[in-house]
Amino acid sequence: MDTLTQPRDVVLVHVDDKPSFYARVEEILLDRKRGWRQLRFQVLTLPPQELTWILEPNQIDGDTFTMGGTPVRIERLPDPRPSVDPETGEAIGEPGKAPQTPGEVISFPPRKG
């Protein structure tokens, strides 16, 4: 694939220089127009909405483009999962950031009645 953005990535779409909606990339296909791609994504709204935009790879990866004269930009969000050291299997944190500890499970009392 010739884009940094890949299927299953979550993106934030900015419209008119304002964050507008989140979406999950479903697939990126070659378009019949040479050098262009079909970006199919699921808009994370209620109800969910699926859209397909025909874009150049650099536009999928964050370059601003216009739709009807309105500037639009797609921002790929970082993977929330920590990176893992292949040798030790341990999470690699950001320098200067405290390592995360596992969460605590809290049991709720059973419902009465």
ChimeraX commands (.cxc) that place a marker at each C-alpha (Angstrom):
marker #1 position 0.00,0.00,0.00 radius 0.5
marker #1 position 1.34,3.43,-0.87 radius 0.5
marker #1 position -0.24,5.29,2.04 radius 0.5
marker #1 position 0.66,5.42,5.72 radius 0.5
marker #1 position -3.03,5.12,6.52 radius 0.5
marker #1 position -4.23,1.51,6.45 radius 0.5
marker #1 position -7.53,-0.34,6.84 radius 0.5
marker #1 position -8.71,-0.43,10.49 radius 0.5
marker #1 position -6.97,2.88,11.26 radius 0.5
marker #1 position -9.07,5.52,12.99 radius 0.5
marker #1 position -8.93,8.99,11.48 radius 0.5
marker #1 position -10.15,12.43,12.47 radius 0.5
marker #1 position -11.59,14.41,9.56 radius 0.5
marker #1 position -11.20,18.18,9.73 radius 0.5
marker #1 position -13.67,20.24,7.69 radius 0.5
marker #1 position -13.01,23.95,7.22 radius 0.5
marker #1 position -10.03,23.63,9.62 radius 0.5
marker #1 position -12.22,22.29,12.45 radius 0.5
marker #1 position -12.30,18.71,13.80 radius 0.5
marker #1 position -15.58,17.34,12.47 radius 0.5
marker #1 position -15.88,13.57,12.81 radius 0.5
marker #1 position -14.05,10.34,13.53 radius 0.5
marker #1 position -14.07,7.43,11.10 radius 0.5
marker #1 position -12.58,3.95,10.75 radius 0.5
marker #1 position -10.89,3.15,7.44 radius 0.5
marker #1 position -12.48,0.04,5.95 radius 0.5
marker #1 position -10.46,-0.29,2.75 radius 0.5
marker #1 position -8.29,1.60,0.31 radius 0.5
marker #1 position -8.66,0.49,-3.31 radius 0.5
marker #1 position -7.10,1.56,-6.57 radius 0.5
marker #1 position -9.38,3.85,-8.54 radius 0.5
marker #1 position -9.70,3.58,-12.30 radius 0.5
marker #1 position -8.14,7.04,-12.52 radius 0.5
marker #1 position -4.36,6.46,-12.42 radius 0.5
marker #1 position -2.70,7.53,-9.15 radius 0.5
marker #1 position -5.98,7.91,-7.24 radius 0.5
marker #1 position -7.46,5.72,-4.50 radius 0.5
marker #1 position -10.94,4.94,-3.24 radius 0.5
marker #1 position -11.00,5.47,0.52 radius 0.5
marker #1 position -13.97,3.64,2.04 radius 0.5
marker #1 position -14.57,4.53,5.67 radius 0.5
marker #1 position -17.18,4.13,8.39 radius 0.5
marker #1 position -18.14,7.41,10.04 radius 0.5
marker #1 position -18.42,6.83,13.78 radius 0.5
marker #1 position -21.77,8.51,14.34 radius 0.5
marker #1 position -25.25,7.39,15.31 radius 0.5
marker #1 position -26.44,5.98,13.04 radius 0.5
marker #1 position -23.14,4.87,11.48 radius 0.5
marker #1 position -22.57,6.03,7.94 radius 0.5
marker #1 position -20.30,4.60,5.27 radius 0.5
marker #1 position -18.63,6.90,2.75 radius 0.5
marker #1 position -16.24,6.46,-0.16 radius 0.5
marker #1 position -14.03,9.32,-1.26 radius 0.5
marker #1 position -11.74,9.26,-4.29 radius 0.5
marker #1 position -8.44,10.84,-3.25 radius 0.5
marker #1 position -4.75,10.93,-4.01 radius 0.5
marker #1 position -2.49,9.00,-1.57 radius 0.5
marker #1 position -1.02,12.23,-0.12 radius 0.5
marker #1 position -4.56,13.46,0.66 radius 0.5
marker #1 position -5.34,10.21,2.50 radius 0.5
marker #1 position -2.17,10.80,4.52 radius 0.5
marker #1 position -2.99,14.32,5.66 radius 0.5
marker #1 position -2.57,16.83,2.83 radius 0.5
marker #1 position -5.41,19.35,2.66 radius 0.5
marker #1 position -7.81,19.12,-0.27 radius 0.5
marker #1 position -11.10,20.86,-1.03 radius 0.5
marker #1 position -14.65,19.60,-1.49 radius 0.5
marker #1 position -16.94,22.22,-2.99 radius 0.5
marker #1 position -14.38,24.86,-2.08 radius 0.5
marker #1 position -14.26,23.79,1.59 radius 0.5
marker #1 position -10.87,22.65,2.92 radius 0.5
marker #1 position -10.78,19.07,4.24 radius 0.5
marker #1 position -7.93,17.21,5.93 radius 0.5
marker #1 position -7.69,13.61,7.17 radius 0.5
marker #1 position -5.59,13.04,10.30 radius 0.5
marker #1 position -4.56,9.47,11.09 radius 0.5
marker #1 position -4.74,8.90,14.84 radius 0.5
marker #1 position -1.96,7.02,16.62 radius 0.5
marker #1 position -2.54,3.41,17.58 radius 0.5
marker #1 position -3.62,3.42,21.25 radius 0.5
marker #1 position -1.89,0.11,21.91 radius 0.5
marker #1 position 1.65,0.43,23.26 radius 0.5
marker #1 position 4.56,-0.68,21.11 radius 0.5
marker #1 position 6.11,-3.97,22.16 radius 0.5
marker #1 position 9.81,-4.80,22.28 radius 0.5
marker #1 position 10.15,-7.93,20.10 radius 0.5
marker #1 position 12.97,-9.32,22.26 radius 0.5
marker #1 position 11.45,-8.88,25.73 radius 0.5
marker #1 position 7.75,-8.68,24.88 radius 0.5
marker #1 position 7.48,-5.68,27.20 radius 0.5
marker #1 position 5.63,-2.48,26.33 radius 0.5
marker #1 position 7.82,0.38,25.17 radius 0.5
marker #1 position 6.67,3.65,26.71 radius 0.5
marker #1 position 7.39,7.21,25.76 radius 0.5
marker #1 position 10.52,8.71,27.32 radius 0.5
marker #1 position 9.67,10.53,30.54 radius 0.5
marker #1 position 6.24,8.94,30.80 radius 0.5
marker #1 position 5.47,6.64,33.71 radius 0.5
marker #1 position 4.69,3.05,32.69 radius 0.5
marker #1 position 1.04,2.08,32.85 radius 0.5
marker #1 position -0.01,-0.41,35.48 radius 0.5
marker #1 position -2.75,-2.96,34.87 radius 0.5
marker #1 position -6.23,-1.91,35.92 radius 0.5
marker #1 position -8.05,-3.24,38.95 radius 0.5
marker #1 position -11.21,-5.35,38.58 radius 0.5
marker #1 position -14.01,-4.18,40.85 radius 0.5
marker #1 position -16.93,-6.55,41.53 radius 0.5
marker #1 position -20.38,-5.07,41.88 radius 0.5
marker #1 position -22.78,-6.57,44.40 radius 0.5
marker #1 position -25.59,-8.66,42.86 radius 0.5
marker #1 position -28.88,-6.89,42.21 radius 0.5
marker #1 position -31.63,-7.36,44.74 radius 0.5
marker #1 position -35.06,-8.29,43.69 radius 0.5
marker link #1:1,2 radius 0.2
marker link #1:2,3 radius 0.2
marker link #1:3,4 radius 0.2
marker link #1:4,5 radius 0.2
marker link #1:5,6 radius 0.2
marker link #1:6,7 radius 0.2
marker link #1:7,8 radius 0.2
marker link #1:8,9 radius 0.2
marker link #1:9,10 radius 0.2
marker link #1:10,11 radius 0.2
marker link #1:11,12 radius 0.2
marker link #1:12,13 radius 0.2
marker link #1:13,14 radius 0.2
marker link #1:14,15 radius 0.2
marker link #1:15,16 radius 0.2
marker link #1:16,17 radius 0.2
marker link #1:17,18 radius 0.2
marker link #1:18,19 radius 0.2
marker link #1:19,20 radius 0.2
marker link #1:20,21 radius 0.2
marker link #1:21,22 radius 0.2
marker link #1:22,23 radius 0.2
marker link #1:23,24 radius 0.2
marker link #1:24,25 radius 0.2
marker link #1:25,26 radius 0.2
marker link #1:26,27 radius 0.2
marker link #1:27,28 radius 0.2
marker link #1:28,29 radius 0.2
marker link #1:29,30 radius 0.2
marker link #1:30,31 radius 0.2
marker link #1:31,32 radius 0.2
marker link #1:32,33 radius 0.2
marker link #1:33,34 radius 0.2
marker link #1:34,35 radius 0.2
marker link #1:35,36 radius 0.2
marker link #1:36,37 radius 0.2
marker link #1:37,38 radius 0.2
marker link #1:38,39 radius 0.2
marker link #1:39,40 radius 0.2
marker link #1:40,41 radius 0.2
marker link #1:41,42 radius 0.2
marker link #1:42,43 radius 0.2
marker link #1:43,44 radius 0.2
marker link #1:44,45 radius 0.2
marker link #1:45,46 radius 0.2
marker link #1:46,47 radius 0.2
marker link #1:47,48 radius 0.2
marker link #1:48,49 radius 0.2
marker link #1:49,50 radius 0.2
marker link #1:50,51 radius 0.2
marker link #1:51,52 radius 0.2
marker link #1:52,53 radius 0.2
marker link #1:53,54 radius 0.2
marker link #1:54,55 radius 0.2
marker link #1:55,56 radius 0.2
marker link #1:56,57 radius 0.2
marker link #1:57,58 radius 0.2
marker link #1:58,59 radius 0.2
marker link #1:59,60 radius 0.2
marker link #1:60,61 radius 0.2
marker link #1:61,62 radius 0.2
marker link #1:62,63 radius 0.2
marker link #1:63,64 radius 0.2
marker link #1:64,65 radius 0.2
marker link #1:65,66 radius 0.2
marker link #1:66,67 radius 0.2
marker link #1:67,68 radius 0.2
marker link #1:68,69 radius 0.2
marker link #1:69,70 radius 0.2
marker link #1:70,71 radius 0.2
marker link #1:71,72 radius 0.2
marker link #1:72,73 radius 0.2
marker link #1:73,74 radius 0.2
marker link #1:74,75 radius 0.2
marker link #1:75,76 radius 0.2
marker link #1:76,77 radius 0.2
marker link #1:77,78 radius 0.2
marker link #1:78,79 radius 0.2
marker link #1:79,80 radius 0.2
marker link #1:80,81 radius 0.2
marker link #1:81,82 radius 0.2
marker link #1:82,83 radius 0.2
marker link #1:83,84 radius 0.2
marker link #1:84,85 radius 0.2
marker link #1:85,86 radius 0.2
marker link #1:86,87 radius 0.2
marker link #1:87,88 radius 0.2
marker link #1:88,89 radius 0.2
marker link #1:89,90 radius 0.2
marker link #1:90,91 radius 0.2
marker link #1:91,92 radius 0.2
marker link #1:92,93 radius 0.2
marker link #1:93,94 radius 0.2
marker link #1:94,95 radius 0.2
marker link #1:95,96 radius 0.2
marker link #1:96,97 radius 0.2
marker link #1:97,98 radius 0.2
marker link #1:98,99 radius 0.2
marker link #1:99,100 radius 0.2
marker link #1:100,101 radius 0.2
marker link #1:101,102 radius 0.2
marker link #1:102,103 radius 0.2
marker link #1:103,104 radius 0.2
marker link #1:104,105 radius 0.2
marker link #1:105,106 radius 0.2
marker link #1:106,107 radius 0.2
marker link #1:107,108 radius 0.2
marker link #1:108,109 radius 0.2
marker link #1:109,110 radius 0.2
marker link #1:110,111 radius 0.2
marker link #1:111,112 radius 0.2
marker link #1:112,113 radius 0.2
view
